[in-house]
Amino acid sequence: MNLKTFFYLAAVLAVGLSFSNCASLTGYQTARTVGEGNGELIASLNVSQTPEFDFDNNDTTDVENFFFPNIEVSGRYGVIEKLDIGLRLNTNFNVALDAKYQFIGDRESPVAVAAGFGVGTFGLVAALWNVQIPLFFSFHPSEKVDIYIAPRYIAQFAAGDFTGSLNYFGGNAGIMFGKRTKFGFDAGIYNISAARQDVLPIATFGFGVKIPFGNN
């Protein structure tokens, strides 16, 4: 199976799953890029907490919290050696495109740092959008262990209503094991702020697998 076919099948699988709402808060990414012409597939099972907000009234006084499992599938492709693009889909029906640029280290260095940018939407419609700005720091003590931390800012808003936006401040941390195919755990915690509302904490935790393609 070639790389393009694999990513196509992964996207079809993810789109076909059931859904809820909220921006994707999963990680499973180190600061290393996959390298030009290479790719990877990441699949994960996560348990997340998310509040339900009323964007129409811009009022989060009666926020309810929900805990639910979700499955996420994402793929990455190396445009150039230090620049990746990615597609992410999950059973909350979030769809996101992102890019990651590694500016410290390479695919073999023990320390790596990268910056990213992403745009996502809920339900494949222009109703609820989010913009994500992460940083990635990772430590690779051996070729079989990856440890990372990724602080992230997220702005989530309804289409045409920037005054009612939600601001997420937090990040993810995790560890992956394996020489090529890797397995590991990811945890994220964020504070959400909105107009006329106290800060609300939310969290996610999960287990994932990363499958490389090409020479990475």
BELPE-V689592 format. One line per field, one symbol per residue. ss: DSSP state (h for helix, s for strand, l for the rest). psi: psi as a letter, one per 30 degrees, with the letter a starting at -180 (. if undefined). Layout:
ss = ???
psi = ???
This chain:
ss = llhhhhhhhhhhhhhlllllllllllllllllllllllssssssssssssssssllllssssssssssssssssssssssllsssssssslllsssssssssssllllllsssssssssssslllllsssssssssssssssllssssssssssssssllsssssssssssssssssllllsssssssssssssllssssssssssssssssslll
psi = kleeeeeeeeeeeeeflllblkkkglcgkafklflkflllkkklklklkklkljfefhjgehkkkkklllkkklkkkjeaegklllkkklgghkkkkllkkjfkaaffkfkkklllklkllkgglhejlkkkjlkkklkiflfgkkklkjkkkkkklkkgiffglkkkkbllllkkkledkkkakkkkklkkklkhklkkklllklklkkjlkbg.
